[in-house]
């Protein structure tokens, strides 16, 4: 066997990304070379590619995997390199990926063709596609055409694809954690092509690099720097995370061994209804062509539409591609069109087309997957032009038998002088013989071959699968089987020689929804009874009894996967359990200036704007630091950050959501290495009074999420009092028709205000209306309208609250005036921004502050009075100011704390300071910008005229 080493580690890409500036002479491009392109049209259709008409083929310069041909343009067209309009009637189109270029731009093309892209992935990382949605003015990263119908988008990176293009997207998602495979200490830019804002400017030449007409320009998905694909070569390859570097949790500081878990599990992303292409009824999506339309159109006169399969897997899933070719097309043209439909640009002489189903089995449905004995395209074409009219409508592409192959073997360790080595594989080659031949070429001949193994990696767009080959595995037969399964899968398959080291499994599994207040032994017994945990493989590492949650340490990948899938569907004491896979934060590796931001988002707040923010923050930051509160609450986030020495928190939600997170923080404070993290707010609720006080605004109205994060980084730290309310209900004498059950004493926390009486009654009515029809409460304007409506219904209501309660302040009885509502306020904002206390000076009381350790007590006389306060016409009735309060309820009364209402039974309410103040972040006052200053600098510094970034 002959073996050659290929120099040029430059061709490796950063963190699962593609490197568009890799030169055409790179060793990664030498595997395929300039293959002989066939006549015909773009991928998957075989007809004229949209606005172009086929013309003469031009050899052109060597480009990264593209097969360009000169075409005649019939409507306005733009260059995919410079994004400028192509003047005249001629352009150059890639037969495989639809890349369109000026003739003058051909020599500058660095973007790899879709057919070559998988071989340029440095570290394969699968994507995490969400549900289908309509994305306006976006383009598919595979076929480069516009997304005119509902399409898919990765939840972690900015990859957009048509549903039928998903299998052809390479696994080049962001690498967000260490997983034991090619972990890097140096972080490189992760470039993503196209779909930039139309006004985006190149970091190097400062010219416009974005386009709304074509897929052009590149953007680093970590630091946000934008550039032309040609100009990006002038930037340093290392990425410093840009303006958000102090907020981002670096991937090198996160470890997650996720052998058996998909991306949605690793990033705690809700699994949407995004089926695999071809899993519909008879492959509805699979039948869509790769052309501009996503449905099979009637062929033009003189042409025919054919279905093409690329292997047994496509046959079993009924996942086919549609091509359109002339009815009198030669068999070579038919084969080349079929190969282009699957982005296969290898020599067509290595393949053949076979009729599907085979003629002998056409009437046998059970023999659909056995197509090897069918007639070939040459045989069908040899039957004369008369038989061409009745040509089969379905074909399957097969690779011709090969007696030897050249196989690329990649080193699985870092800091090696070659990207890969090429080995000639013969029928006698096995995994062991290949390892023996590769080691000397990689400089590891001094080590015994028993310390290494050959690993097969399938780099699918949705999942990266690794298989360790046994020593006696015949490689030529292995390659033949892969091609029989799927020809495109062969281009996504890579072989690594790796060290035979034993990976010690350790998976942290958060389990919530358990009964609170149990001991570690009781939780272990409960889980063993519910999901049959295996002794010796599963142990309880952390217990949060107040929350009814535990963290399990699982020492087996298969057991961790079994528990995760089982726990999600398990009900204990009437509650459905929650299961989350949590990574480990390597806090000792954090940079000195790094204060990562822990983000909590309530997707139900803000008229479903929380869902969009959740996706945006996952892409701007590390998705591991973004938590969805409806999936386990804030506890998993605080547990994951428990060893981080200094971090900040961003809460996206209403005042109730902020109180929820602050309450969890107080419970976790003694377990945190950073016991007092500063908390910022992105207000998504209806009132948002705390957000108003801290200058974050009356509510989120679609601001740029990047600008929000910059504001968090520049915010000032302030202190705020937190208050504890002890609720001790007692059964009232003679209350035969009581509507409230007597409950045991409980404690709630308060940040903003506590209302008793008419204020809480209106909140309760609104809450009940939202519970009955949650789908209607998606607008802040509508929510306030409902508040007004329920207020008008209570305008004549009177319950004489001052006769139903007693108030003690600092253990002294306070006589109450005639009021309908009693409100304890900690911040100078109530009821969506109203100043309930008022601004008039009063010698009886101190000037209110939210960190003075005092609460202000105010009364309102009814709904009309509340409306006047919110209109700025009046203030409330000042009653008292203090740090300790005792309220006696003589009958069941509505109560609300920070917007969360309920009916409290007769008894006592004791309000006192917790003793510990919380650190909040107040948005800094905006400074006037100088003329000509860019609004947001996504990268650090501006490049010098020579092009080097400073």
Secondary structure by P-SEA (a helix, b strand, c coil): cbbbbbccccccccccccccccccccccccccccccccccccccccccccccccccccccccccccbbbbbbbccbbbbccccccccccbbbbcccccccccccccccccccccccccccccbbbbbbbccbbbbccccccccccccccccccccccccccccccccccccccccccccccccccccccccccccccccccccccccccccccccccccccccccccccccccccccccccccccccccccccbbbccccccccccccccccccccccccccccccccccccccccccccccbbbbbbbccaaaaaacbbbbbbbcccccaaaaaaaaaaaaccccccccccccccccccccccccccccccccccaaaaaacccccccccccbbbbbbccccbbbbbbbbccccccccbbbbbbcccccaaaaaaaacccccccccccccbbbbbbbccccbbbbbbbcccccaaaaaaaaaaacaaaaaabbbbbccccccbbbbbbbbccccccccaaaaaaaaaaaccccccccccccccccccbbbbbbccaaaaaaaaaaaaacccccbbbbbbbbbbbcccccccccbbbbbbbcccccccaaaaaaaaaaaacccccccccccccaaaaaaaacccccbbbbbcccaaaaaaaaaaaaaacccccccbbbbbbbcccccaaaaaaaccccccccccaaaaaaaaaabbbbbbbbbbbbbbbcccccccccccccccbbbbbbcccccccaaaaaaaaaaaaaaacccccccaaaaaaaaaaaaaaaccccccccccbbbbcccbbbbbccccbbbbbccccccccccccccccccccccccccccbbbbbbbccaaaaaaaaaccccccccccccbbbbbbccbbbbbcccbbbbbcbbbbbbbbccbbbbbbccccccccccccccccccccccccccccc
